[in-house]
Amino acid sequence: MNKNTIILKGLIYQSALEFLWEEGFIGIPYPGITNATGSCEAVSNVFTLKEQEFLTLSQTVQLHLERDIILNGLPRMFSTNRSFRKDNSQWKSDGRHLNDFELLETEALDTDLNWLLQHCQDMLNYIFVNVLNVSSKYGLLTPEQHHNLYIYYEKGFEIITYTEAIEVLQKEYKLNINWGDDLKSEHEQTLVNYYDKNLMITHYPELIKFFNMKLTRDCDPERQTCDCVDVILKYSGETIGGSEREYDYDILRKRLYEGTMIKQLRLLKTEHDNKPEEIDTVFEQYLDLFKNNPQKRSGMGLGFGRLAQFILGSKDIVPF
């Protein structure tokens, strides 16, 4: 890794934290060894530890942040932590995924999807401006990288729904993709090129999103969506994923226990010690936060490596 890349990574990290502190967020780290609530981002790719207790390497601290803002009345919190994903058999980068990367996560009380869209845009623009300013003074980026970052900063973000994205891919590019399918990286880049902007894609189908993402009210029940957003950047694709969180206890409970995530965790727990019921106990503690307590909130996770990839215009994700 060359000197400029190291400085760039430091500047991105510093800028993100500066922005959040200035916005009134309290930031703390969380343990990297966790129970099921920290390994539920991508259960099929979780690293489990060979210990008597069922423990994994953390993938997300989202549920921990939610717990702490609710129990302590702290309106805004963030954390940067390592996120571990066993995405390939070699346990190393395959160009598109990292097995170990720094993840920034935020949670905020009394906020909704509109707030979240602005939050993501403001934070990214704050980082972009800092990088451009330092690059202008010290030549941090190549002229081409500097120009591309400036152009995409000036263009801003196009906000579209998942349904609109599917229609573009079907009608304009005649691609074999159906409503309900998850977007692949090639789909994301096709859409970025079509709109000639970085994108914020909202309202993905319920079935392909995390159980605590708020269900869209008053939508077509045949096309149930969540009030969520993926921020798609040129080159790197999904760099931020976030949502307004579900605050209805009954909906949360139903989605948790009818989803595939908890079934996968129970299977891992069965293989570990044949006590799958203990998984439910851990998540009941999370659900209890919202029993007779409908707390509105929203949050997101940002992968620093994908953000650096966009800024550098790299074909591969940047180890971060």
Secondary structure, 3 states (H helix, E strand, C coil): CCHHHHHHHHHHHHHHHHHHHHCCCEECCCCCEECHHHCCCCHHHCCECCCCCCCEECCCCHHHHHHHHHHHCCCEEEEEEEEECCCCCCCCCCCCCCCEEEEEEEEEECCCHHHHHHHHHHHHHHHHHHHHHHHHHHCCCCHHHHHHHHHHHHHCEEEEEHHHHHHHHHHCCCCCCCCCCCCCHHHHHHHHHHHCCEEEEECCEHHHCCCCECECCCCCHHHCEECEEEEEECCCEEEEEEEEECCCHHHHHHHHHHCHHHHHHHHHHHHHHCCCHHHHHHHHHHHHHHCCCCCCEEEEEEEHHHHHHHHHCCCCCCCC
